[in-house]
Amino acid sequence: MTARIFDDRACELGEGPLWHPLRETLFWFDIPGRRMLARGADGPAEWQFDEMHSAAAWLDHDRLLLASESGLWRFDIPTGSRTRLCGIEADNPLTRSNDGRADPQGGFWIGTMGKQAESGAGAIWRWYRGELRRLFGEMTIPNAICFPPGGRFAHFTDTATRQIMKVALDENGWPADEPDVFLDLSAEALNPDGAVIDADGVLWVAQWGAARIAAYGPDGRFQQALYIDAPNVSCPAFGGEDLATLHCTTAQEGLTPEQLTEWSRSGCTFAAAGVSRGQREHRVLAS
């Protein structure tokens, strides 16, 4: 299977795609470009910020929760105004936010990392009903935050380890045990980036440098791959009216001028219809 271009606005580092189920609009970020992009029935939209943003969740029809290099924000879509909810490593100018996703209990998980991908500089945090806790520390590039149906488990990775982890959750969505290795991609030298889980529990993970999104069943076995016309694939998200379209962000970052000529669509956002049926993105509870 091969994806088509959904939006041709090239991003240096496209990340954090979110399908807003009420607006039927895809939002995503160009992290170093300090901008959020969107495309829905009304066409394209774009917002420029004064710092890097990387991930989002929906609060209601008109408001998003945004993660930036300094904290979490409530963002009003019609006006473009932001209200700060809390700081995240705001006193550390060396880190920024990275991958994030809302969980089934209404919380929001967000990873941080060094701006130069310094080893062990990052962490994964969770914001839930106004409370922020650090869940896992000493991470290099936290990614692949996603949740199987049922709300009993979470997945995540530190891309540098090439391992996707699985951790049990309690009834309020907090980790209830130590994480275990769910999938080890070291033998294939594959780099897991962002991931999403469909309605059948299949994990779809972007594999940076491999020009594909790979699907693994609940047992961790490889099922299929969706090929993207860009090597540095960053994060997938299901969307569309029936949640049967898989969108994916990509990046120009890390490519030489020669590679950018060969892979001229790098940085665009792609989509493939009829791949599978996704879960509706969870809503974050504001309080």
Stockholm file with secondary structure:
# STOCKHOLM 1.0

chainA/1-287         MTARIFDDRACELGEGPLWHPLRETLFWFDIPGRRMLARGADGPAEWQFDEMHSAAAWLDHDRLLLASESGLWRFDIPTGSRTRLCGIEADNPLTRSNDGRADPQGGFWIGTMGKQAESGAGAIWRWYRGELRRLFGEMTIPNAICFPPGGRFAHFTDTATRQIMKVALDENGWPADEPDVFLDLSAEALNPDGAVIDADGVLWVAQWGAARIAAYGPDGRFQQALYIDAPNVSCPAFGGEDLATLHCTTAQEGLTPEQLTEWSRSGCTFAAAGVSRGQREHRVLAS
#=GR chainA/1-287 SS CBCEEEECCCCSBEEEEEEETTTTEEEEEETTTTEEEEEETTEEEEEECSSCEEEEEESSSSEEEEEESSEEEEEETTTCCEEEEEESSTTCTTEEEEEEEECTTSCEEEEEEETTCCTTCEEEEEEETTEEEEEEEEESSEEEEECCTTSSEEEEEEGGGTEEEEEEBCTTSCBCSCCEEEEECGGGTCEEEEEEEBTTSCEEEEEETTTEEEEECTTSCEEEEEECSSSCEEEEEEESTTSCEEEEEEBCTTCCHHHHHHTTTTTCEEEEETSCCBCCCCBCCCC
#=GC SS_cons         CBCEEEECCCCSBEEEEEEETTTTEEEEEETTTTEEEEEETTEEEEEECSSCEEEEEESSSSEEEEEESSEEEEEETTTCCEEEEEESSTTCTTEEEEEEEECTTSCEEEEEEETTCCTTCEEEEEEETTEEEEEEEEESSEEEEECCTTSSEEEEEEGGGTEEEEEEBCTTSCBCSCCEEEEECGGGTCEEEEEEEBTTSCEEEEEETTTEEEEECTTSCEEEEEECSSSCEEEEEEESTTSCEEEEEEBCTTCCHHHHHHTTTTTCEEEEETSCCBCCCCBCCCC
//
